[in-house]
């Protein structure tokens, strides 16, 4: 379970972005080969998305990309923004004052969020509650009780609008405030049977948010990415019921990786729905919870302090953001060394740097170029691997 203190900073470094920069940030994160981590690295290196967009073709070419890397067309972004406005939603990009403070601390924080409903909900203290879709009667009952009590204590409840535990948590927190994180677009209700709950969240000053563009239909690969947002928005996550293969255990793992508090409700060893939560408790990874006070005693003791220094995650001191031609030869040699060290199996970037004996900025620069060229894949936890492709 997390040992450090969590909370909100009153003087966060959020800014009011110029319209051109906001549009450029959306273009940048919608461009091929640019995920959340690469987006943050590019901003750290170039200062603005406008400058990063200008550098993309050169960076990708240095990484070995044969076809020019073309940024997402501005016309597509303008169409997306128009669709967001038509749906009555809001676009919030990383770096804006409305972007959730706790979520911004993640190394893979979403570059952009689409929000329907109450924008102010994103700045409130919250607890995530997740669990199995096939919830038991007792599981639903304790979820409703705890969510109600936590809401009355001043916390929003965050979940994923799924059947079972998610649905119970949202319903119990309608009056106190709840946030639903969707795997598809913010306008795509999934499952469809929760349409009335979706509308109820909006009518009760809650919020619906999504990372994917408006109109996106949810696919299996979207749900783990959605789960990191559920835990990332929250001070902690409560898992009510989860079997050993439950997606809720992905949320639990991400909660621990994000250095947030993890809570689990124990269950009968004869019930497979309790196997996952019991395992986490047995391993000492989570706080044991039998009532709302067990959660509140932990949350209320958390002092106000930042989780991480977001800008410190990526050290770009020494980077040449102009990429002068004089460095081409050295960069090519280092690129060959990196390619010889990497394989399709992920390794930690720190291990790679130690093996190469090269400077951190130089290695990070080449890795960025390889990723933009589509030759490198990046994983949570600062791990990378090569993408197998005979065309290179």
N, C-alpha and C positions, 0 to 999 in steps of 0.2 A: 504494500500500500504506500501511497505517496507520503513522503516525510516533510517535504518543503511546504512553505506557506503559499497560499494562492489568494488572488484578489484582484481588485481593480485599481488602476492608478487614475487619480483625478486629472493629472496633467499629461495625458498620453500625447504621443507625438503625431497624432492625426492632423491632416491638413485639409484645407478647402482647395480642391484641385481645379485648375483652369479647364474649361470644357474641352479644349483640344487635347490636353493631357489625359483626361478621363477617357475620351474616345480612343486615344492611342493605347492606353492600357488594356482596353477591351480588345483592340486589334491584336495586340501583342499576345494576350493569353488565348486568343482564338486561332493563332498561327500554328501550323504543323510543327511537331517536335518540341513545342514549348509547354511544359507542364508547370505546376505551381512552384516547384523548387527553382527551375530554370528561370521562370518569370522573376522571382525575387532576386536571383543572382544578376540578371540583366539590369534590373533597376539599381541594384547596389553598385554595379560597375559603371553604368552610364548616367545615373542620376535621374533620368526621365525616360519614359517609354518612347517619346518622340525620337530621342537620340538612339535608343536601342533598336528601333525599327530600321533606322538608317544603316546600322551596323550589321544587321542580320545576313544579307547576302555575302558579305566579305567573310564573316565568321564561319558560315556554313561551308563556303568554298575552301577555307583553310582546313576545315575538318575532313575534307575529302568528298563533299557532295558534288556530284557531276551536274545536276540540274540546278538552276538558281533557286534559292529559297525565297519564295514570294510571300510576303505578309498577307494576312487576311485582308481582302479588299475593304476599303472604307465604306463602299456602298452596302456591303453585307452587314457591317456593324450598324450603319444608319438604319437599315431595315430591322435589325434586331431591337434597337432602341425604340423604334416606332411601334414594334409589336409589344414591347414591355409597357409602353405608355398606354396602348390600346387596351391591354389587359388590366389596367389600373394598378400596375406594380411599379417598383422603384429599382433602379440599378445602383448598387453600391460596390465600388472597387476598392481594393486594398490600398490604404494610404489616406482614404477619406475619413472625416470625423465620424460618420455614421457606421463605419466598419467595426464589428464587435472586437473589443479590446482583447479578450482572452483568446479568441480565434486567431487574431493577428500574431500571437506568440508562436504559433506552430510553424515548423520549417516548411511544411507543405500546405500552408493556409491557402484557401481558394483565392485566386486573383480577383474574382468578381462574384457577386451574389445578386440574385434577383429576389426581391422581397415584396410580398403582398401583405397588406395589413399594417400593423402598428410598428413603424421603424424604431420607436423608442424601446420596444421589447428587446431589441438586440443589445441594449446597454444594461439590462437588468441582471442581477444575480440569478443563476439558474442551476437546477439539478436535472441531469438526464435520467430518465427511467426507461429501461428496455427489457425485453424478455421474449419468450416464445410466442408464436402466433397461436399455438394450440394450448392456450392457458387453461389451468384448472379453475374450478370455482374458488378455491381458497387463494389461488394466485391472483385472480381478478379482485377478490375482496380486499386482500392486503394492499394491492396496488392502489385501489381507490382510496383506502384509508390513509396511506402514507402520502400519496399525491395531494390529497385534500389538506392534510396537516402541514405539509411542507409549503403549499401555496398560501395557507393562512399565515405562515411565519414570514412571508414576504419574498419568497423565491418563485421564479417562473419554473415551469416544468417543460423540459425539452424532450422530444421523442421523434419517431419516424413515421407516424400515421399508419403503421401496419396493423394488421389484425391482432387480436389478443391483448397482450400487456400494453403495447403502445396505445391502442385505442382506449383502454381503461384509464391510462395515465392522462391522456389529453382530456377525456370527458370529465374526470374528477377536478381538473385544473382550469376548466373554462372560465369560471368566475374570477379566479385569482390571477390567471395569465398563463398561456402556454405557447410554445413554439414548435411547429412541425417542420422537419427537414425532409424534403422530397428527393428521391433518387433521379427522377426525370426532370422535366421542366416544371416551373412553379405553377403553371396552368394545367398540368396533367395530374388529375386526381387518381392516385393508386394506393390501395385498391378502390375501384369505382364505388363499392358499397359504402365507403366512408365519405361520400359527397356531403351528406348533412353535417358530419363532424367537421369537415373542411370549411364549410360555410359558417358553422358555429364558432370556430376559432376566429375567423375574420370578424364576425359580428360581436365578439366578446373582447375586442382589443388585443387579440393575440396576433401572431405572425406566421406566415408560411414562407419558407425560404428554399432556394435551390441553387446549386452551383452550375448545373447544365443550362444551356440556352433555352429560352421559352419554346414550348412545343416539343421538346425532347421526350420520346417515349422511354420509360425506364427499362434497362436491360440488366442482366445479372451482374455484369462488371461494374455497374454504377453503385451498387449497394454498399460495398466496402468503403468506397470513397465517401458516400453519404454518411457512413457511420463515424468517420473521423471528425465530421462537422458536428454531429450530435454531441460527441464527447468534448470536442474542442470548444464549443460554446459554453460549456458548463464547468462549474467548480468540481463536480464529481459525477459519477455514474452509479446508479443503483440497478443491479441485475436481479430480477425477481425470479424467473424460471428460465432455464436454458439447458438443453441437452449438450452432449459433448461435441456435436457438429453444428450447433446453433450459430447463426450470424451474430447473435448478441455477444458471444465470446470474442468476436473480432472487435466489437466496440469496447469490451472489457480490456483487451490487450492494448488497444489504442489509448484508452484512458490511462493505463499505467505508463505507456511510452510518452504520453504528454505530461506526465508528472502530476496528474490529477488524482483525486481520491476515488477509490473503488469500494463500493458497498455491495454485499450479496445477502440475500435471504436464504437461510438453510432450508432444506427439504428432506423428505423421506428418502433413504437410500434405495427404497423399492420403486421410486418414481423416476423414470429416466429424464423427466423434465427438470429434476434437481441435480442431475449428475454434474453438469457444468459448474453450477454455483457451488456445490459441495466441494468440488475439486479446487476451485479458487480459494475457498475458505481453508481447506486442509493444507494448502501450500502457503498460507499466510499472506496471500496477495490482496485480500480484501477485508474490510471491516464487516463483522457479523452484525446483521440487522434483524431485529424482531419487531421494531416499531419506529415511528417517525423520530422519536427523541434520540435514537441511536445515530441517526443521520444528522440531525440538527446540532447535537453536541460537538460533532466534528466540524461541520460547516461554519458554525458560529464562532469557532476558535481560530479560524483562518485569518491571519493578519493581512492587511493590505500591502502587497508587494508584488512586483512583476514576476512572472514565471521565468522568463529568459530575457536576455538582451537580444531582441530580434535582429538588429543590424549586426551584432557580433557573431551571428551564426555563420556568416560568410565574410571572411577577411579578404578584402580586395585591395589592401594597401600594397602599393607597388605595381598595380595594374596600369598598363598603358591603354587608356580607353580610346586612343587614336590608332593603335596597331600599326606603327611605322614599319615600312618595308624592310628596314635593317634587321628586324627580328625574325624574319621569315625562315632563315636557315636554321637558327637555334630552335624555333618552334617546330619545324619539320622533324628535326632529330629527336626532340622530346616526344613528339607525337608517335614516332616509330617505336620508341622505348615503351610508351604507355600501351600501345597496341600489342606489343609482345608480352607484356605483363598480364593483360586482361584476357578473360575468356567469357563464355556465356554464363558462367557461374558468378553470382554477385560477390564482390569484395568491398570492404570498407575503404573509403577514400584515404583515411589516415594510414592504413596499411600500405596502400599504393604509394603514398608520398614517402613513407619510410623506405620502401623497397627501391624507389628511384633515386633517393637522395637529392631531389630537386627542390626548388623553392615552392612554397605553397601557392603563391599567385600564379606562377608559371603552369603548374599542374592543373589548377582550377581553370585557367584560361583554355588550355588544350581540351580538357574534359567538356567544357561548355561548347567549344567548336565541334567536337565529335558528336555531341548530343544534337546540336542543331543540324548536323549533316545526316542525322538519322542512323548513326553508327553505334550509339551508346544509349543504354537504358538506365534510368535512375530510379532507385527504390527508397522507400522510407527508411530512415536510420542512416542516411549518408552512405549508401552502398550503390555500386555501379557495376554494370556488366556490358559486354559487347553484344550487339545484335547480329545474329548469324545471317549474312547476306553475301552471296557469291558475286554480286555485282561490284563489290569494292575491291 
